[in-house]
Amino acid sequence: MTEAEKLLWSRIRRKQLKNCQFYRQKIIGNFIVDFYCPKSNLIIELDGGQHYSDEGMKKDKSRDAYMKRIGLRVLRFSDRDVFKNLHGVLEAIWENLNPPGPL
């Protein structure tokens, strides 16, 4: 994992957000996603520099379209977002999580 992934993982693992389970490096179709929450059909991707090249953006667009077709939502954040605004990243994730079911 990258340093940004390690930092975010430390804040979302062990059901820390709305009691939702996240998995890291999850295989979905022909892709490996950074983080996946099945309860909310939510994928979180952290993008380093390679994602901002023309080729990287094209691949991400195709990948996101596939995820949408199979009923998943994708949230993308830059590594810089995680380091500079972790609170804002966590808020955005929180807002996209389904509320917990009955206990």
C-alpha positions in Angstrom: 0.0 0.0 0.0 1.1 3.6 -0.6 1.5 5.9 2.4 -1.9 7.6 1.5 -3.6 4.2 1.4 -2.1 3.3 4.8 -3.3 6.5 6.3 -6.8 6.2 5.0 -7.0 2.5 5.9 -6.1 3.3 9.5 -9.2 5.4 9.6 -11.7 3.2 7.8 -10.8 -0.3 8.9 -12.4 -2.2 11.7 -15.8 -0.7 11.0 -14.9 2.8 12.2 -17.3 4.6 9.9 -21.0 3.8 10.5 -20.1 0.3 11.5 -19.4 -0.5 7.8 -16.8 -3.1 6.8 -14.2 -2.1 4.2 -11.9 -4.5 2.3 -8.6 -3.4 0.8 -7.2 -4.5 -2.5 -10.4 -6.2 -3.5 -10.7 -7.9 -6.8 -13.9 -6.9 -8.7 -14.1 -8.2 -12.3 -10.7 -7.7 -13.9 -9.8 -4.9 -11.6 -8.3 -4.5 -8.1 -9.9 -1.6 -6.2 -8.2 0.2 -3.3 -11.1 -0.1 -0.9 -14.5 -1.7 -1.1 -17.6 -1.5 1.2 -20.1 -4.1 0.1 -22.8 -2.8 2.4 -22.9 0.5 0.6 -21.8 -0.7 -2.9 -19.0 1.8 -2.5 -15.5 1.8 -3.9 -12.8 4.2 -2.8 -9.9 4.9 -5.1 -6.8 6.9 -4.2 -5.0 8.4 -7.1 -1.3 9.1 -7.3 0.4 10.9 -10.1 0.1 8.1 -12.7 -3.7 8.6 -12.7 -3.4 12.1 -14.1 -1.7 11.2 -17.4 -3.9 10.9 -20.5 -3.6 7.1 -20.4 -4.3 6.9 -16.6 -7.4 9.1 -16.9 -8.7 7.0 -19.8 -8.2 3.8 -17.9 -9.9 5.2 -14.8 -12.9 6.4 -16.8 -13.3 3.0 -18.4 -12.9 1.3 -15.0 -15.4 3.7 -13.3 -17.9 3.0 -16.1 -17.6 -0.7 -15.5 -18.2 -0.3 -11.8 -21.2 1.8 -12.4 -22.7 -0.8 -14.8 -22.5 -3.4 -12.1 -24.2 -1.2 -9.6 -21.2 0.2 -7.7 -20.3 3.8 -6.8 -16.8 5.1 -7.0 -15.3 7.9 -4.9 -11.9 9.1 -6.1 -9.5 11.2 -4.0 -6.0 12.2 -4.8 -3.2 11.1 -2.4 -2.7 14.8 -1.7 -6.4 15.1 -0.5 -5.7 12.3 2.0 -2.6 14.1 3.3 -3.9 17.6 3.3 -7.6 17.2 4.1 -8.1 13.8 5.7 -11.1 15.1 7.6 -12.8 16.2 4.4 -12.1 12.8 2.7 -13.6 11.0 5.7 -16.7 13.3 5.6 -17.2 12.5 1.9 -16.9 8.8 2.6 -19.3 9.1 5.6 -21.9 10.9 3.5 -21.8 8.1 0.9 -22.2 5.2 3.4 -25.6 3.6 3.9 -26.7 3.9 7.5 -26.1 0.9 9.7 -28.9 -1.7 9.9 -30.6 -2.7 13.2 -28.4 -4.1 15.9 
